[in-house]
Amino acid sequence: MTMSDVAALTLLSWDTVKAITKTHLAKDYGKPALPGVRYLGIDEIHLGAKKRYYTIVIDLEDGRILWAKPGRGGAALKGFWPRLRRAQAKIKAVATDMSAAYWSAVLDHLPDAALVFDKFHVIKLMNERLDDLRRQMVREAEGAMKLKIKGTRFLLLRNPENLKTDQIPKLDRALRLNEPLLVGWYLKEELRELWNQPSRQDMEAFMKDWCEKAEQSAIGQLIKMAKTLRLHASGILAYSRYPITSGKLEGINNKIKTLTKRSYGFHDENFFILKLLSLHHSRYKLLG
């Protein structure tokens, strides 16, 4: 139920219902327990058209949101590190994207924890490089060729196993008629196998081979991707020992969007953060 519905049902004012709810949330969820936490996921979420960003930290084992603050980057995590130290949490590994703002903060405050670059962010970056290549091909193509490449973005970026039967011939035609796009697509698909290698040594060899092929292609977008992988190799290869991702944050992100949509937004930021911290507990909560 929304708080307006509860107010109408109980004959209480909306402000009274909110105050009761906020007090309850603060008592139960205002200070998430941290002592037993071992694996963290850090990412940012974007809410609404006003460019509102929140930095979210979750416990990757039980899915709890441990920290939520407005803003992006290391500054939004400033208050989290003292709480973690006071709790004497033994953090083994942290999954984050390749943004320097986040991983530099992790290295500064958790020097003994392994930094693992989230594989979904790496794949997302590869998709962006492939999409850049597709746009370049569209700009350079003429006539019928332009028509065959245009409109293939969805087909190129989606996993082949998720394509419908009637979509495969269209993708195949676009790839056969454009060699750079074909090379980029195959390397995109091959990169997904990096995280399926049985050991760090195998991962390292696979990534080295992939980067060499990307560089030999002489395609600017692929060369740029190879350079990114080499620069971030340590955090990518750390997956072999700590196979963690921030994938759970995507599910939480969807819950947050549903929460804000159903409640028509939150004007009290502290109340909103308390709602985020309680998301894992129950499907049913009083909404704003």
Phi, psi and omega per residue, in radians:
M1 nan 2.592 3.000
T2 -1.347 2.837 3.118
M3 -1.179 -0.494 3.072
S4 -1.117 -0.706 3.102
D5 -1.128 -0.749 3.128
V6 -1.115 -0.724 3.128
A7 -1.064 -0.752 3.137
A8 -1.156 -0.668 -3.104
L9 -1.226 -0.667 -3.050
T10 -1.667 -0.104 -3.080
L11 1.100 0.470 3.033
L12 -1.751 2.790 3.083
S13 -1.293 2.746 3.117
W14 -1.052 -0.689 -3.128
D15 -1.119 -0.633 3.125
T16 -1.177 -0.759 3.120
V17 -1.086 -0.727 3.130
K18 -1.120 -0.764 -3.123
A19 -1.064 -0.745 3.122
I20 -1.106 -0.802 -3.119
T21 -1.108 -0.775 -3.113
K22 -1.115 -0.702 3.117
T23 -1.095 -0.757 3.128
H24 -1.108 -0.801 -3.126
L25 -1.111 -0.726 -3.141
A26 -1.096 -0.699 -3.121
K27 -1.178 -0.751 -3.035
D28 -1.550 -0.516 -2.994
Y29 -2.254 -0.052 -3.046
G30 -1.083 -0.516 3.141
K31 -2.278 1.486 -3.121
P32 -0.995 2.437 3.114
A33 -1.192 2.307 -3.073
L34 -2.033 -0.290 -3.006
P35 -0.935 -0.659 -3.052
G36 -1.614 0.083 -3.069
V37 -1.265 2.348 -3.139
R38 -2.096 -0.566 -3.070
Y39 -2.251 2.236 -3.105
L40 -1.969 2.605 2.970
G41 -2.146 2.282 -3.106
I42 -2.174 2.286 3.107
D43 -2.778 3.017 3.088
E44 -1.974 2.646 3.037
I45 -2.165 2.650 -3.119
H46 -2.019 2.220 -3.112
L47 -2.121 2.131 2.990
G48 1.316 3.077 -3.076
A49 -1.472 -0.055 -3.091
K50 -1.604 0.295 3.111
K51 1.020 0.724 3.090
R52 -1.518 2.150 3.128
Y53 -2.037 2.504 3.015
Y54 -2.217 2.447 3.009
T55 -1.658 2.243 -3.068
I56 -2.076 2.381 3.015
V57 -2.095 2.266 3.127
I58 -2.178 2.747 2.965
D59 -1.460 1.993 -3.043
L60 -1.223 -0.236 -3.131
E61 -1.522 -0.702 -3.119
D62 -2.004 -0.036 3.050
G63 1.404 0.114 3.133
R64 -1.243 2.477 2.942
I65 -1.412 2.136 -3.096
L66 -1.726 -0.363 -3.066
W67 -2.751 2.377 3.091
A68 -2.570 2.103 -3.138
K69 -2.485 2.559 3.076
P70 -1.162 2.566 3.120
G71 1.935 3.068 -3.108
R72 -2.278 2.670 3.028
G73 1.472 -2.982 -3.042
G74 -1.051 -0.560 -3.115
A75 -1.075 -0.583 -3.127
A76 -1.280 -0.199 -3.133
L77 -1.772 0.024 -2.993
K78 -0.923 -0.769 -3.096
G79 -1.415 -0.189 -3.074
F80 -1.330 -0.675 -3.038
W81 -1.113 -0.748 3.089
P82 -1.054 -0.675 3.111
R83 -1.104 -0.693 -3.137
L84 -1.161 -0.683 3.128
R85 -1.179 -0.749 -3.137
R86 -1.094 -0.588 3.141
A87 -1.358 -0.182 -3.118
Q88 0.954 0.687 3.119
A89 -1.222 2.399 3.138
K90 -1.711 1.501 -3.088
I91 -1.397 2.142 -3.128
K92 -1.576 -0.676 -3.087
A93 -2.713 2.691 -3.137
V94 -2.305 2.240 3.071
A95 -1.736 2.275 3.130
T96 -2.639 3.026 3.068
D97 -1.437 -3.040 -3.066
M98 -1.574 0.264 3.087
S99 -1.202 2.194 -3.104
A100 -1.053 -0.519 -3.108
A101 -1.077 -0.648 -3.130
Y102 -1.451 -0.878 -3.043
W103 -1.207 -0.505 3.093
S104 -1.195 -0.615 3.092
A105 -1.157 -0.677 3.108
V106 -1.120 -0.800 -3.131
L107 -1.108 -0.632 -3.139
D108 -1.206 -0.730 -2.986
H109 -1.773 -0.328 3.113
L110 -2.294 1.125 -3.057
P111 -1.095 -0.389 -3.113
D112 -1.609 -0.107 -3.133
A113 -1.575 2.593 3.083
A114 -1.364 2.387 3.087
L115 -1.721 2.092 -3.098
V116 -2.042 2.048 3.099
F117 -1.339 2.209 -3.028
D118 -1.083 2.222 -3.058
K119 -1.140 -0.539 -3.123
F120 -1.201 -0.556 3.067
H121 -1.244 -0.613 3.095
V122 -1.136 -0.793 3.132
I123 -1.131 -0.675 3.092
K124 -1.059 -0.728 3.125
L125 -1.124 -0.688 3.099
M126 -1.110 -0.694 3.087
N127 -1.077 -0.667 3.121
E128 -1.151 -0.691 3.099
R129 -1.116 -0.731 3.132
L130 -1.153 -0.653 3.117
D131 -1.180 -0.638 3.049
D132 -1.049 -0.738 3.126
L133 -1.123 -0.736 3.122
R134 -1.049 -0.785 3.137
R135 -1.094 -0.669 3.098
Q136 -1.099 -0.746 3.136
M137 -1.116 -0.653 3.114
V138 -1.131 -0.744 3.141
R139 -1.100 -0.643 -3.060
E140 -1.510 -0.363 -3.076
A141 -1.340 2.815 3.128
E142 -2.323 2.644 3.003
G143 0.964 -2.255 -3.060
A144 -1.086 -0.607 3.130
M145 -1.063 -0.750 3.128
K146 -1.043 -0.729 -3.131
L147 -1.134 -0.608 -3.116
K148 -1.271 -0.550 -3.138
I149 -1.479 -0.687 -3.108
K150 -1.098 2.399 3.118
G151 1.509 0.143 -3.124
T152 -1.745 0.080 -3.068
R153 -0.936 -0.878 -3.110
F154 -1.049 -0.722 -3.097
L155 -1.189 -0.664 -3.115
L156 -1.206 -0.676 -2.999
L157 -1.558 -0.341 -3.115
R158 -1.396 2.583 3.084
N159 -1.095 2.352 -3.080
P160 -0.947 -0.633 -3.110
E161 -1.181 -0.267 3.139
N162 -1.695 -0.011 3.126
L163 -1.363 2.540 3.054
K164 -1.348 2.757 -3.068
T165 -1.000 -0.705 -3.094
D166 -1.353 -0.146 3.121
Q167 -1.536 -0.417 -3.055
I168 -1.102 -0.795 3.124
P169 -1.038 -0.645 3.135
K170 -1.135 -0.751 3.089
L171 -1.115 -0.751 -3.116
D172 -1.067 -0.731 3.130
R173 -1.107 -0.773 -3.126
A174 -1.105 -0.685 -3.112
L175 -1.259 -0.707 -3.117
R176 -1.154 -0.509 -3.090
L177 -1.557 -0.061 -3.081
N178 -2.479 1.763 -3.032
E179 -1.108 -0.786 3.108
P180 -1.018 -0.691 3.124
L181 -1.165 -0.650 3.108
L182 -1.109 -0.811 3.127
V183 -1.079 -0.782 3.135
G184 -1.076 -0.729 -3.119
W185 -1.145 -0.776 -3.138
Y186 -1.127 -0.691 3.112
L187 -1.208 -0.584 3.064
K188 -1.079 -0.786 3.137
E189 -1.188 -0.667 -3.130
E190 -1.156 -0.640 -3.110
L191 -1.059 -0.535 3.129
R192 -1.061 -0.409 -3.128
E193 -1.382 -0.162 -3.118
L194 -0.970 -0.727 -3.059
W195 -1.447 0.023 3.087
N196 -1.748 0.067 -3.137
Q197 -1.276 2.530 -3.002
P198 -1.302 -0.289 -3.094
S199 -2.619 2.922 3.104
R200 -1.092 -0.710 3.125
Q201 -1.041 -0.748 3.120
D202 -1.171 -0.696 3.098
M203 -1.076 -0.773 -3.107
E204 -1.098 -0.770 3.139
A205 -1.137 -0.709 3.141
F206 -1.102 -0.797 -3.104
M207 -1.171 -0.672 3.101
K208 -1.072 -0.782 3.129
D209 -1.115 -0.714 -3.133
W210 -1.116 -0.771 -3.114
C211 -1.130 -0.672 3.117
E212 -1.118 -0.740 3.111
K213 -1.134 -0.702 3.128
A214 -1.108 -0.729 -3.132
E215 -1.211 -0.639 3.134
Q216 -1.242 -0.322 3.141
S217 -1.201 -0.371 -3.102
A218 1.090 0.361 3.097
I219 -1.698 2.107 -3.015
G220 -0.921 -0.789 -3.093
Q221 -1.127 -0.636 -3.133
L222 -1.307 -0.642 3.078
I223 -1.105 -0.712 3.116
K224 -1.111 -0.697 3.124
M225 -1.155 -0.713 3.117
A226 -1.069 -0.710 3.121
K227 -1.099 -0.723 3.120
T228 -1.087 -0.764 3.139
L229 -1.102 -0.734 3.139
R230 -1.125 -0.707 -3.126
L231 -1.165 -0.534 -3.075
H232 -1.916 0.381 -3.021
A233 -0.995 -0.746 -3.070
S234 -1.021 -0.830 -3.122
G235 -1.244 -0.531 3.114
I236 -1.264 -0.772 -3.106
L237 -1.260 -0.319 3.106
A238 -1.080 -0.313 3.100
Y239 -1.039 -0.504 -3.104
S240 -1.081 -0.549 3.123
R241 -1.657 -0.652 3.141
Y242 -2.156 1.551 -3.087
P243 -1.333 1.156 -3.136
I244 -1.970 2.680 3.061
T245 -2.439 2.917 3.067
S246 -1.685 0.435 -3.129
G247 -0.984 -0.604 3.129
K248 -1.060 -0.454 3.141
L249 -1.158 -0.489 3.116
E250 -1.154 -0.745 3.089
G251 -1.104 -0.719 3.117
I252 -1.147 -0.677 3.116
N253 -1.013 -0.745 3.117
N254 -1.129 -0.679 3.098
K255 -1.108 -0.707 -3.127
I256 -1.131 -0.747 3.127
K257 -1.103 -0.687 3.089
T258 -1.136 -0.739 3.134
L259 -1.043 -0.847 -3.102
T260 -1.201 -0.590 3.134
K261 -1.187 -0.777 -3.106
R262 -1.232 -0.471 -3.094
S263 -1.718 0.044 -3.136
Y264 1.023 0.576 3.089
G265 1.560 2.842 3.109
F266 -2.141 2.244 3.140
H267 -1.675 -0.225 3.105
D268 -1.849 1.848 -3.035
E269 -1.105 -0.693 3.119
N270 -1.101 -0.681 3.109
F271 -1.127 -0.738 3.129
F272 -1.072 -0.761 3.139
I273 -1.117 -0.691 3.087
L274 -1.101 -0.652 3.086
K275 -1.107 -0.680 3.111
L276 -1.122 -0.775 -3.111
L277 -1.130 -0.370 -3.126
S278 -1.715 0.010 -3.026
L279 -1.004 -0.630 -3.055
H280 -1.244 -0.337 -2.923
H281 -1.308 -0.748 -3.016
S282 -2.687 2.691 3.055
R283 -1.322 -0.338 -3.021
Y284 -1.993 2.047 3.116
K285 -2.467 2.629 3.034
L286 -1.171 2.303 -3.068
L287 -1.775 2.799 -3.136
G288 -1.248 nan nan
